[in-house]
Amino acid sequence: MMWSVKRHIHKVHAENCTFFSHYSTVPQCSTTSRIQNIGILNKSLKQCLKNVVTANALDSSIISSTGTKSSPPNLVEITTPQKLPSLAVFVSGSGSNFKAIHAAILEGKIKAEIAAVVSDVPSCGGVQYAQACGIPTLTYPIPKKGGSEGLNVEQIVEALKVKHSVDYVILAGYLKLIPSSLVAAYPRAMLNIHPGLLPSFGGKGMYGERVHKAVVASGVRFTGPSVHFVDEEFDTGAILAQRVVPVYPTDTAKDVAARVLKQEHVVYPEAVAALVDGRITWRDDGIPIMWSAH
């Protein structure tokens, strides 16, 4: 039945095309001939309109064998758009990796939204950037020197899970150790980036320029950032992704830092995108594997 209706409609369209083609090529002739041609054209036009009405009636009354109207072919079901995954980004400094992730979100490379920014330094550059972008900010832990109200561990977990509905936690230059209760609240859903090739040059006190100085002093020929899942210790979680850059004999720690930072801004957004897309699988021995989107 569907095929026969389509065939009928196509026939009508063909007749319309033929009619207008014929009309457009009527030659110059006598008045009597023109009147006769116009009469023929009017008759054709009435027949075309009748055919179109018949086709529309057939198309609107297609009934399936069950007695109900069938759906048109290739019907795309309209569904309510799903909520984007929510991120909480933890920062302690300028927040360059946070800014790189935010930029990737704005460019559509990461299909998520940043629900909150958490910091132990309420006046840091990362917090200022978040506030300028209208992103809610939280202080954790409670500052020892006072000056700003902060949250304890129970409150930060509740704020992330309940108030802000955070799905993933992203550490971007956050220097405090994450408490076990917060780690447990986000199993395999919390990432950190470290400026060295873990498991080397990691651990308590190894961050920022300290890592790069240690790299230069060691004489290694390569270094680079590591993205890893977070556990209860510093820099010991499962490694997800790494990038490698050379270390030259004449390099200073600042030279190495600039080279590594450029790669951090590439690999971290890629890893976060894979996390929210569900493109990470796990081996039986607990090693994560990040799959390309292409």
N, C-alpha and C positions, 0 to 999 in steps of 0.2 A: 504493500500500500504506500509506504513512504517513497519507494522508488518511482511508482507511477505518478505520484503527485509532483515530485521533482521534475519528471519528464514533461509533465503538463506545463509546469511553470517555465521550464526552459523553452518549450514550444511557444508560449506567449511572448517571452522575451525575444525570441527569434522573429516572430511575426512583427513585433514592435519595431525591431531593427530594420526589417524588410520594408515596413510601411514608411518609416521616416527616410530611408534611403531612396525609396521610390519618389517620395514627395520632393526631396531635395533635387531630384534630377528631372523634374517636369520641364519639357522644352517649351520655348516660346511658341505660341500658336494663336489661332483666331479666338475671338471672344466666345463663340459658341463652344469651341473645343475646351477652352479653359473652364467654362461653366460645367461641362460634362466631367472634366477631370476632378473638379472640386467636389462634385456630387459623388464620384467614386471614392474619393479620399474621405469624405464625411462618413460614408457607409463603412469603409474599412476602419475608421477610427471608432465607430460605435461597436463594431465586432471585437476590436482589440480591448476596449474597455469592458465589454461583457466577459471576455476571456479572463481578464485580470481579476474581476470580481468573483468569477467562478473558482479561479485558482486560490484566491484568498480564503474563500469559504471552505474549500477542501482542506487547505493548510490548517485552518483553525478548528477543524472537526475531525482530526485524525484520532481514531479510537483504537485502542489495543484490543486484543482478543479477550481480555478480562473485563472489558467494558469501561475502562478508565482511560483518560488521556495519557498518551505516551510522551516522554520528554523529547525535545528536539535533538538531533544528532550532535555529538561533541559538546554536550552541555557541560559547562564548567561550574561546579558547585561553589557558591559564594559562602565563605566561612568567616567568622570573626577573627581578625588578626591576633596572633598569639603575642603575649607579653614578652618583651625582650628580656634576656637574662640581666640581672642586676649585679653590679660590681661594687665592692668597697675597696678603695685604694689607700694603703697605709704609706705615709711619707714622714721623713724627719728633716729633709733639707729642701733644696731648690725644686725638687720634683720633676727633673728632666724626663725620666722614664714615664712618670704619670702623664706629663704633657704629650709624650709620644703616643701613649695609649689613647689618650683623649682625642688627639688628632686623627688616629686611625679609626676611631669610632665615628667621628664627624665625616670622614671620607668613605664610610661604609665598609671598611676593611674588617672591622670587628663588629659583629651583630649583637651589641649589648649596650647598656647604659650605665653610667656611674651614679649610684644612688647616694654614696657618701664618701667623704675623704676623712681618714682618721690620722691623727698625728700626736706625738708626744711633745712637739714643739709648736704651740699654737700660732707663733709669729713667723714660722718658716715660709719660704717662698712657695712651697707646694700648697699650703693652706691659703695663702693670699691669692694664688691663681684660681683655686677652687671657688673661693668666695666671689671673685670677679666673674666667674662663669655661672654663678648661681647654684653651685653644688653644695649641699649641706656638709658641714664639717663637725667632727667630734674630736674631743681630746681624750686620749688614753695613753698611758695611765694618768692618774691624778698627779699633777706636777708637784715635786717635792718642795720647790721654792714658792709655791702658791702663785697668785696672780691671775689664775684662770681656773674655773671649775672644770673638773675632769670626771671620767667614769672609772669605776673599778671593773674588775674582770667580769663579774656577773652582769653588770649594767651594760658593758660593751657587747657582750654576747646577745643579750635581750634586744639591744638597740639595733644590732645588725640583722638578727633573725626575725624579729617581730615588727619593729617600727619601720625599718627600711627594706625588709624582705630581700636581703642580700643573698644571692646564690653563690657567688665566688668572692674570695678575698685575694687581693693582689698586693704584695709587698713591693714597694718601689722606693728603695733607699730608706726603709724603716729600720732603725738601729736597735730596737728593743727586742728581747726574746719573747716570742709568742707563748702565752701560758697554755698548758695542756688542755684546759677546758675549751679554749677557743679553737685549738687545733682539732679537738674531737668534734666540735660543732661543724667543721668543714672538712670531712675526710675526702682526700683526693680532689679537693676543690680550693686549695690555697697554694699560690705560687710565690716564689721569690726569685730575684735576680742577683747574682753575685759577680763582681768584676774580675774573677779569676777562673781558671779551668779547674773546677772541683774534680776530685777531692783535694787537690793541692791548694795551698794558700787560702784556706778557709778556717772557720772556727771563731771562737769568741775574740773580739778585738780586731779581727781582720775585715776591714771594710775600707772603701774609698782609696785614698792615696797610700794608706798603709799596705794594701795589697800590691799596688804597683811598685812601691819601693822594694818590697820583698821579692817581686818578680825580677826587677833589674839586678838586685844584689845576688840573686841565685845563679844568674848566668843562663837561664833557660832561653831558648830561641823562639818559643811561641807562648802566647797567652790568649786570653779571650774571655768573654762572659759566659756564665752558665745559668740556665733557668732550671729551677728544681722545685719539687713539691716540698712543703714545709712540714717538719715534724717538731718534736719537743726540744731539739738541740739546734745550735747554730750550724747552718750549711751542711747538714747531714742527710737531708731528704733525698728521695729518688730524683736523679738528674733526667730532665726532659729534653733539653736542647742546649747546644753549645755552638759558639762561633770561634774561629781561630784567626789571630792576627800575628804578624811577625814581631819579634823583639830584636832590634838592631844593637850592635855593640856600643854605639854612641848614644843610645836612647837615655833620656831622663825619665823619671816617674811620670812627669807631666806629658811627655811625648807618648808614652804607653797609654796613659789614661785617656787621652784624646782619641787614640786609635780604637781603644776598647769601647769607649762610650758610643762611638758612631755605630758599632755593631750591636750594642745593647738596644739602641733605638730601632733596630731592624728585627732582631730575634725575639725581643719580648712581646711586641704587638703580634707577631706571628704565633707565638705560643699561647697568648691569651685568646686569640681568634680560634685556635684549635680547641682550646678548653671549652669555650662557650658553644662551639659548633658540635661538640661531641666527637671530635676527630682524634681522641686519645684512647688507645687500648692498653691493656696491661698483660705482660707475660706472666706465666705461672710463678716465676720467681720474684715478682713485684717490680719489674722494670717497665716503665711507661714507654709507649711508642707513639710518636706524633706523626699523623698522616697528612699528606698534602691535600689541599682543597681541590686541586686540578687532576 
